[in-house]
């Protein structure tokens, strides 16, 4: 067993916490689309109930 010094330096990787704290851009876009679509569906259902109540 030789005790040679390790001359090869590994590139520094970002800390794990930095990666976990930052969400990829695609997830943010998908989240915004789902929130927008969910509000549209909820608004449409509300409109149906409001119209139904006014006719009854």
DOGURO-131738 format. One record per atom (N, C-alpha, C): z, y, x; residue number from 1; atom name. Coordinates in nm, 2 decimals. Layout:
REC       z       y       x  seq  atom
REC       Z       Y       X  NUM    CA
...
END
This chain:
REC       z       y       x  seq  atom
REC    0.00   -0.12    0.08    1     N
REC    0.00    0.00    0.00    1    CA
REC    0.00    0.12    0.09    1     C
REC   -0.10    0.20    0.07    2     N
REC   -0.11    0.32    0.15    2    CA
REC   -0.07    0.44    0.07    2     C
REC   -0.01    0.53    0.13    3     N
REC    0.04    0.65    0.06    3    CA
REC   -0.05    0.77    0.10    3     C
REC   -0.18    0.76    0.05    4     N
REC   -0.27    0.87    0.07    4    CA
REC   -0.25    0.98   -0.03    4     C
REC   -0.26    1.10    0.02    5     N
REC   -0.24    1.21   -0.08    5    CA
REC   -0.36    1.22   -0.17    5     C
REC   -0.34    1.25   -0.29    6     N
REC   -0.44    1.26   -0.39    6    CA
REC   -0.51    1.40   -0.38    6     C
REC   -0.63    1.40   -0.32    7     N
REC   -0.70    1.52   -0.30    7    CA
REC   -0.78    1.56   -0.42    7     C
REC   -0.81    1.47   -0.51    8     N
REC   -0.89    1.50   -0.63    8    CA
REC   -0.80    1.57   -0.73    8     C
REC   -0.84    1.69   -0.76    9     N
REC   -0.76    1.76   -0.87    9    CA
REC   -0.83    1.74   -1.00    9     C
REC   -0.75    1.71   -1.10   10     N
REC   -0.80    1.69   -1.23   10    CA
REC   -0.81    1.83   -1.30   10     C
REC   -0.91    1.85   -1.38   11     N
REC   -0.92    1.98   -1.45   11    CA
REC   -0.81    1.99   -1.55   11     C
REC   -0.76    2.11   -1.56   12     N
REC   -0.64    2.14   -1.65   12    CA
REC   -0.69    2.13   -1.79   12     C
REC   -0.62    2.05   -1.87   13     N
REC   -0.65    2.03   -2.01   13    CA
REC   -0.56    2.13   -2.09   13     C
REC   -0.60    2.18   -2.20   14     N
REC   -0.52    2.27   -2.28   14    CA
REC   -0.40    2.19   -2.33   14     C
REC   -0.29    2.26   -2.34   15     N
REC   -0.17    2.19   -2.39   15    CA
REC   -0.19    2.13   -2.53   15     C
REC   -0.12    2.02   -2.56   16     N
REC   -0.14    1.96   -2.69   16    CA
REC   -0.11    2.05   -2.80   16     C
REC   -0.01    2.13   -2.78   17     N
REC    0.04    2.22   -2.89   17    CA
REC   -0.07    2.32   -2.92   17     C
REC   -0.15    2.37   -2.82   18     N
REC   -0.25    2.46   -2.85   18    CA
REC   -0.36    2.40   -2.94   18     C
REC   -0.39    2.27   -2.91   19     N
REC   -0.49    2.21   -2.99   19    CA
REC   -0.45    2.18   -3.13   19     C
REC   -0.32    2.14   -3.15   20     N
REC   -0.27    2.11   -3.28   20    CA
REC   -0.25    2.24   -3.36   20     C
REC   -0.23    2.35   -3.30   21     N
REC   -0.20    2.48   -3.38   21    CA
REC   -0.33    2.54   -3.43   21     C
REC   -0.45    2.50   -3.37   22     N
REC   -0.57    2.56   -3.40   22    CA
REC   -0.66    2.46   -3.47   22     C
REC   -0.70    2.49   -3.60   23     N
REC   -0.78    2.40   -3.68   23    CA
REC   -0.93    2.43   -3.65   23     C
REC   -1.01    2.33   -3.65   24     N
REC   -1.15    2.35   -3.62   24    CA
REC   -1.21    2.44   -3.73   24     C
REC   -1.32    2.51   -3.70   25     N
REC   -1.38    2.61   -3.79   25    CA
REC   -1.43    2.54   -3.92   25     C
REC   -1.49    2.42   -3.90   26     N
REC   -1.54    2.34   -4.01   26    CA
REC   -1.44    2.31   -4.12   26     C
REC   -1.31    2.29   -4.08   27     N
REC   -1.21    2.26   -4.18   27    CA
REC   -1.18    2.39   -4.26   27     C
REC   -1.18    2.51   -4.19   28     N
REC   -1.15    2.63   -4.26   28    CA
REC   -1.26    2.66   -4.36   28     C
REC   -1.38    2.64   -4.32   29     N
REC   -1.50    2.66   -4.42   29    CA
REC   -1.48    2.57   -4.54   29     C
REC   -1.46    2.44   -4.51   30     N
REC   -1.44    2.34   -4.62   30    CA
REC   -1.32    2.38   -4.71   30     C
REC   -1.21    2.43   -4.65   31     N
REC   -1.10    2.47   -4.73   31    CA
REC   -1.13    2.59   -4.82   31     C
REC   -1.20    2.68   -4.77   32     N
REC   -1.24    2.80   -4.85   32    CA
REC   -1.33    2.76   -4.96   32     C
REC   -1.43    2.67   -4.93   33     N
REC   -1.52    2.63   -5.04   33    CA
REC   -1.44    2.55   -5.15   33     C
REC   -1.35    2.46   -5.11   34     N
REC   -1.27    2.39   -5.21   34    CA
REC   -1.19    2.48   -5.29   34     C
REC   -1.13    2.58   -5.23   35     N
REC   -1.04    2.67   -5.30   35    CA
REC   -1.13    2.75   -5.40   35     C
REC   -1.24    2.80   -5.36   36     N
REC   -1.33    2.88   -5.44   36    CA
REC   -1.38    2.79   -5.56   36     C
REC   -1.42    2.67   -5.53   37     N
REC   -1.47    2.58   -5.64   37    CA
REC   -1.36    2.55   -5.73   37     C
REC   -1.24    2.52   -5.68   38     N
REC   -1.13    2.49   -5.77   38    CA
REC   -1.09    2.60   -5.86   38     C
REC   -1.10    2.73   -5.81   39     N
REC   -1.07    2.84   -5.90   39    CA
REC   -1.18    2.86   -6.00   39     C
REC   -1.31    2.83   -5.97   40     N
REC   -1.42    2.84   -6.07   40    CA
REC   -1.39    2.73   -6.18   40     C
REC   -1.36    2.61   -6.14   41     N
REC   -1.34    2.51   -6.24   41    CA
REC   -1.22    2.55   -6.33   41     C
REC   -1.11    2.59   -6.27   42     N
REC   -0.99    2.63   -6.35   42    CA
REC   -1.02    2.75   -6.44   42     C
REC   -1.10    2.85   -6.39   43     N
REC   -1.14    2.96   -6.48   43    CA
REC   -1.23    2.91   -6.59   43     C
REC   -1.32    2.82   -6.57   44     N
REC   -1.40    2.77   -6.68   44    CA
REC   -1.32    2.69   -6.78   44     C
REC   -1.22    2.61   -6.74   45     N
REC   -1.14    2.54   -6.83   45    CA
REC   -1.05    2.64   -6.91   45     C
REC   -1.00    2.75   -6.85   46     N
REC   -0.92    2.85   -6.91   46    CA
REC   -1.01    2.92   -7.02   46     C
REC   -1.13    2.95   -6.98   47     N
REC   -1.23    3.01   -7.08   47    CA
REC   -1.25    2.92   -7.20   47     C
REC   -1.26    2.79   -7.18   48     N
REC   -1.28    2.70   -7.29   48    CA
REC   -1.16    2.70   -7.38   48     C
REC   -1.04    2.70   -7.33   49     N
REC   -0.92    2.70   -7.41   49    CA
REC   -0.91    2.84   -7.48   49     C
REC   -0.94    2.95   -7.42   50     N
REC   -0.93    3.08   -7.48   50    CA
REC   -1.03    3.09   -7.59   50     C
REC   -1.15    3.04   -7.57   51     N
REC   -1.25    3.04   -7.68   51    CA
REC   -1.21    2.95   -7.80   51     C
REC   -1.16    2.84   -7.76   52     N
REC   -1.11    2.74   -7.87   52    CA
REC   -1.00    2.80   -7.95   52     C
REC   -0.91    2.87   -7.88   53     N
REC   -0.79    2.93   -7.96   53    CA
REC   -0.84    3.04   -8.05   53     C
REC   -0.94    3.12   -8.01   54     N
REC   -0.98    3.23   -8.09   54    CA
REC   -1.06    3.18   -8.21   54     C
REC   -1.12    3.07   -8.21   55     N
REC   -1.19    3.01   -8.32   55    CA
REC   -1.11    2.94   -8.42   55     C
REC   -0.99    2.90   -8.38   56     N
REC   -0.90    2.81   -8.46   56    CA
REC   -0.82    2.89   -8.55   56     C
END
